[in-house]
Amino acid sequence: RRFINLPAASIDAGIRYALGSLAAFMGASRGFVYRISPDGCVLWNTHEWSAEGTAPVIESLRRVPFESIPWWRGEVDRMEDVRLIRIAALPPEASNEQAIMVEQGVASLIVLPLRHAGKLFGFAGFDSDREDHEWTEESASLLRSIGGLLTSTIIRAEAEIVLEESERKHRQLVETLQEGIWTIDRDAITTYVNPRM
């Protein structure tokens, strides 16, 4: 519910707060959100929360070429949950992914797809630096419930930012015109006058 009325400028902090709350509930070390680029070639790590003592990785994973992690791509493209109790048990074809996760100190993780308009939008997940972390169905169900809210919140924030930028450009254009502009509403009340009037 915290997201419903957040202004666009506060949404990133709100998402980090939600990731932290969910991570604490699940006993995770890190929570994250990745977006898939419009061309489907790059993963963008857009949001992350890390527990005290767990190094953040958002900067090193800001842009990950999908081609560098082919096993992960196949898992994500199927739009199914991925629950790994032990990273060391990944199949041989996931050696690139395993190397990245080992470098991050990840021992286990849970990831669920984020969908928008029936298409894969990205994924959200949590990882742990402890071996054999059990990701329960309750955890997966909670993450599924939150996933739609995260997706719609991110899309709304992006739309608000685009609208604000458009309004700023329009206002700048109108205020610098050499012509006077005066607008009134249907009750003949002045709603705007540019500086030339």
Salt bridges, closest charged atoms under 4 A:
ASP12 OD1 - HIS47 NE2 2.73
GLU48 OE2 - ARG30 NE 3.80
GLU59 OE2 - ARG62 NH2 2.69
GLU75 OE2 - ARG78 NH2 2.46
ASP77 OD2 - ARG73 NE 3.18
ASP81 OD2 - ARG144 NH2 2.50
ASP127 OD2 - ARG30 NH1 2.97
GLU131 OE1 - ARG86 NE 3.61
ASP132 OD1 - ARG86 NH2 2.45
GLU137 OE1 - ARG83 NH2 2.54
GLU137 OE2 - ARG144 NH1 3.13
GLU158 OE2 - ARG35 NH1 2.27
GLU160 OE2 - ARG156 NH1 2.64
GLU165 OE2 - ARG168 NH2 2.53
